[in-house]
Amino acid sequence: MSIDHVGHAELVKFAIDKVNLPRDKADKFRAQARNLREKLKGYLKEHPDFALRKMLLSGSLAKGTGLRTLNDIDVACYISGSDVPSDIDDLMEYLAERLRKAFPNFKPEQVQPKTYCVTVSFAGTGLDVDIVPILYDGDPDWYGNLVNQDDGSFLRTCVPRHLEFIRKRKSLAEKDFAQVIRLAKYWVRKEKRERDNFRFKSFMVEMILSKMLDDGQDFSDYPEALQAFFSYIANSGMNERIVFDDYYLKSKAEVFGTPIEIIDPVNEENNVSQLYTQAQADDIVDAALDAGDAIDAALRCPTKQDTIRHWQRVFGSAFQG
């Protein structure tokens, strides 16, 4: 059977060679983010009334789920003060101004306000750091309001708890949980290239796999774990409500009545899939059905060549077994 041709070991090698962010690159990214944070700490000591209160590495790099294609990183920047503007464009300009003051060695063009963040560009490495503002009102758990990239509204969030949520599940499945997330995200990236208007946020992938882990799914065999992921999507039709109880009672989570309901684990009033239509849910299901069928076909192939061909339906031509 094809498990002799392509099994767990082959997916491990593929992940190392093609999927995962290399450790040296990740370390370099983290060092530059740490450098920014340390400079801000020093500045805050000298300017205790400064509006920028805290910087935290966030996103896939902080979670350990970044892909090899990662070329920018996210840093959450907590801002407080009565003069902080509520208009989003003004907020980005406000943040850019203060970052330039906090980091005077940067040229003005290295600190550029964008739609929902301020991008800091490192001239030497070409790395971009997206500074995402979070309006902070002194909450001890570091809850604050950030700009929702889906619709531009302000959204209650907590970066430390988001990271803790993933870290807790990584501790239950060692390296395998994060690795299956990366493989699933690589599949999503391939689908986005091949399917017009295909949408499937990385955060939604993480939440589905988190639910599967909480429900007892074993992640130690990657072909089986991926097949379980695709089967979950196909069987649920993306219509099964996903909610967690790490930081609030499930009964307190709002019911939205949308085609997809995946509730933010740190904010029971936030459906992270709020804007997804039934057609977009169907697209995700169709893609998962195709991927699941490909894995089933691969498991029945007598030759390695045919097995690889079916796995390429999941991962693209980069997969060579």
C-alpha positions in Angstrom: 0.0 0.0 0.0 1.1 3.6 -0.5 1.8 4.1 3.2 5.1 2.4 2.2 5.6 5.2 -0.5 4.3 8.3 1.3 3.6 8.2 5.0 4.3 10.2 8.1 8.1 10.4 7.5 7.6 11.7 4.0 5.3 14.5 5.2 7.8 15.3 8.0 10.5 15.8 5.4 8.2 17.8 3.1 7.4 20.1 6.0 11.0 20.7 6.8 12.0 21.2 3.2 9.1 23.2 1.9 6.5 24.2 4.5 8.1 25.3 7.8 9.8 28.6 8.5 13.4 27.7 9.0 14.7 28.1 12.6 17.4 30.6 11.7 15.0 32.8 9.8 12.5 32.6 12.7 15.2 33.5 15.2 16.2 36.5 13.1 12.6 37.7 12.9 12.1 37.3 16.6 15.4 39.1 17.3 14.3 42.1 15.3 10.9 42.2 17.1 12.7 41.9 20.4 15.0 44.7 19.5 11.9 46.9 18.8 10.4 46.0 22.1 13.6 46.6 24.1 14.0 50.1 22.5 10.4 50.9 23.4 11.0 49.8 27.0 14.0 52.1 27.3 12.1 55.0 25.8 9.1 54.4 28.2 11.5 54.5 31.2 12.5 58.0 30.1 9.0 59.0 29.0 6.5 57.4 31.4 3.6 59.4 30.0 4.2 58.2 26.4 1.1 56.8 24.7 2.8 53.5 23.6 2.5 51.2 26.6 3.6 47.7 25.5 4.7 45.7 22.4 4.0 42.0 22.0 5.0 39.7 19.2 1.8 38.2 17.8 0.6 36.3 14.7 2.0 33.1 13.3 5.6 33.8 14.4 4.6 34.1 18.0 2.4 31.0 17.8 5.1 28.9 16.0 2.8 28.3 13.1 4.6 30.4 10.4 5.2 29.1 6.9 8.5 29.3 5.0 6.9 32.1 2.9 6.6 34.4 5.9 8.3 37.8 5.1 6.7 40.1 7.6 5.8 39.8 11.2 3.0 41.2 13.4 3.6 43.1 16.6 0.7 44.3 18.8 1.3 47.7 20.2 -0.9 48.8 23.2 -1.8 52.5 23.2 -3.4 54.5 25.9 -4.3 58.1 26.4 -7.2 60.6 26.2 -5.7 62.1 23.0 -5.8 58.8 21.0 -8.0 59.3 18.0 -10.9 57.0 17.2 -10.8 57.6 13.5 -8.8 54.8 12.0 -6.8 56.8 9.5 -6.0 59.3 12.2 -5.1 56.5 14.6 -2.6 55.1 12.1 -1.0 58.5 11.6 -0.9 59.0 15.4 0.8 55.7 15.9 3.3 56.3 13.1 4.2 59.7 14.6 4.9 58.2 18.0 6.9 55.3 16.7 9.1 57.8 14.9 9.7 59.6 18.2 10.3 56.3 20.0 12.8 55.1 17.3 14.5 58.2 16.1 17.2 56.2 14.2 14.6 55.1 11.7 14.1 57.3 8.6 10.6 58.7 8.2 10.0 56.5 5.2 10.8 53.4 7.2 7.7 54.0 9.4 4.6 54.0 7.1 1.0 54.0 8.2 -1.2 51.5 6.3 -4.9 50.7 6.4 -4.9 48.7 9.7 -1.3 48.9 10.9 1.9 50.8 10.7 4.7 49.1 8.8 8.3 49.4 10.1 10.8 48.4 7.4 14.3 47.3 8.3 16.6 48.5 5.6 19.4 46.0 6.3 17.3 42.8 6.1 14.3 43.9 4.1 12.0 42.6 6.9 8.7 44.4 7.4 7.2 44.5 10.9 3.5 45.3 11.0 2.7 47.2 14.1 -1.0 46.7 15.0 -2.5 49.2 17.4 -4.6 48.1 20.3 -6.4 50.7 22.3 -5.7 49.9 26.0 -7.6 51.1 29.0 -5.5 49.5 31.8 -7.1 46.0 31.8 -4.8 43.7 34.0 -5.1 40.8 31.5 -4.1 43.1 28.6 -7.5 43.2 26.9 -7.9 46.1 24.4 -9.6 47.2 21.2 -8.0 46.6 17.8 -9.2 47.5 14.3 -11.0 44.5 12.8 -9.5 43.9 9.4 -12.8 42.4 8.2 -14.9 45.5 8.5 -12.9 48.3 10.2 -14.8 48.2 13.4 -13.1 48.1 16.8 -12.8 44.6 18.3 -12.1 43.5 21.9 -9.1 41.2 22.0 -6.3 39.9 24.2 -3.0 39.0 22.6 -1.5 37.2 25.7 -4.5 35.0 26.0 -4.6 34.1 22.3 -0.9 33.0 22.6 -1.7 31.1 25.8 -4.6 29.3 24.1 -2.4 27.9 21.4 0.6 27.3 23.7 -1.7 25.2 26.0 -2.7 22.9 23.0 0.9 22.7 21.7 1.9 21.4 25.1 -0.7 18.6 24.8 0.5 17.4 21.4 4.2 18.5 21.5 5.4 19.6 18.0 2.6 17.7 16.1 -0.2 20.2 16.7 1.7 23.1 15.3 3.0 21.0 12.4 -0.4 19.9 11.3 -1.6 23.6 11.5 1.3 24.5 9.2 0.5 21.7 6.7 -3.2 22.7 6.7 -2.2 26.4 6.1 0.1 25.3 3.3 -2.9 23.5 1.7 -5.1 26.7 2.1 -2.3 28.7 0.4 -2.3 26.3 -2.5 -6.2 26.5 -2.7 -6.1 30.3 -2.8 -3.7 30.2 -5.7 -5.9 27.8 -7.7 -9.5 28.8 -6.7 -10.9 32.2 -7.5 -12.1 34.1 -4.4 -11.3 31.2 -2.1 -11.3 32.4 1.6 -10.2 30.5 4.6 -8.5 32.5 7.4 -5.5 30.9 9.2 -7.2 31.7 12.5 -10.2 29.6 11.5 -7.9 26.7 10.6 -6.3 27.0 14.0 -9.6 26.9 15.8 -10.9 23.9 13.9 -7.7 21.9 14.7 -7.9 23.1 18.3 -11.5 21.8 18.6 -10.3 18.5 17.1 -7.5 18.3 19.6 -9.9 19.1 22.5 -12.2 16.3 21.2 -9.3 13.8 21.4 -7.9 13.7 17.8 -4.4 12.2 17.6 -2.0 14.4 15.7 1.1 12.2 15.7 0.5 10.6 12.3 0.3 13.5 9.8 -1.5 11.8 6.9 -4.2 10.6 9.4 -4.4 13.9 11.1 -4.8 15.8 7.8 -7.4 13.3 6.6 -9.3 13.8 9.9 -9.1 17.6 9.3 -10.6 17.3 5.8 -13.2 14.8 7.0 -14.3 17.2 9.8 -14.8 20.0 7.3 -16.7 17.8 4.9 -18.9 16.2 7.5 -19.7 19.4 9.3 -20.3 21.4 6.2 -18.5 24.2 8.1 -21.9 24.7 9.8 -20.9 23.2 13.2 -20.6 25.9 15.9 -17.2 26.0 17.4 -16.8 27.6 20.9 -14.2 27.1 23.7 -14.4 27.5 27.5 -10.8 28.5 28.3 -11.8 32.1 29.3 -15.6 32.2 29.5 -18.6 29.8 29.8 -19.7 28.4 26.5 -23.3 29.3 27.4 -22.3 32.9 27.4 -21.1 32.9 23.8 -23.3 34.8 21.5 -25.3 33.0 18.9 -24.9 34.7 15.5 -27.0 32.7 13.1 -24.4 33.0 10.4 -23.4 30.1 8.0 -20.1 29.7 9.9 -19.8 30.3 13.6 -16.3 30.0 15.0 -16.2 32.0 18.3 -13.1 33.8 19.4 -11.7 31.9 22.4 -10.9 35.2 24.2 -14.1 37.1 23.3 -17.4 35.4 23.4 -19.0 38.3 21.4 -16.7 37.8 18.4 -17.5 35.4 15.6 -14.2 35.3 13.6 -16.1 34.0 10.6 -18.9 36.5 10.8 -18.6 37.7 7.2 -18.4 34.3 5.5 -21.3 33.5 3.2 -22.8 30.0 2.7 -21.2 30.0 -0.8 -17.7 30.6 0.8 -18.4 27.8 3.3 -19.4 25.5 0.4 -16.1 26.4 -1.3 -14.1 25.3 1.7 -16.1 22.1 2.0 -15.6 21.4 -1.8 -11.8 21.9 -1.4 -11.7 19.7 1.7 -13.6 16.9 -0.1 -11.1 17.1 -3.0 -8.2 16.9 -0.6 -9.7 14.0 1.3 -10.5 12.1 -1.9 -6.9 12.7 -3.0 -5.5 11.2 0.3 -7.9 8.2 0.0 -6.8 7.6 -3.5 -3.1 7.9 -2.5 -3.6 5.3 0.2 -4.8 2.8 -2.5 -2.1 3.4 -5.0 0.3 0.5 -5.7 3.1 2.7 -7.1 5.0 5.6 -5.6 4.6 7.7 -8.8 0.8 7.5 -8.6 0.8 8.1 -4.8 2.9 11.3 -5.2 0.5 12.5 -8.0 -2.4 12.3 -5.6 -0.6 14.0 -2.7 0.2 16.8 -5.2 -3.5 17.4 -5.4 -3.3 18.3 -1.7 0.0 20.2 -1.7 0.8 21.2 -5.3 3.8 20.3 -7.4 6.3 21.2 -4.6 5.5 17.8 -3.1 7.8 15.2 -4.5 7.5 12.5 -1.9 
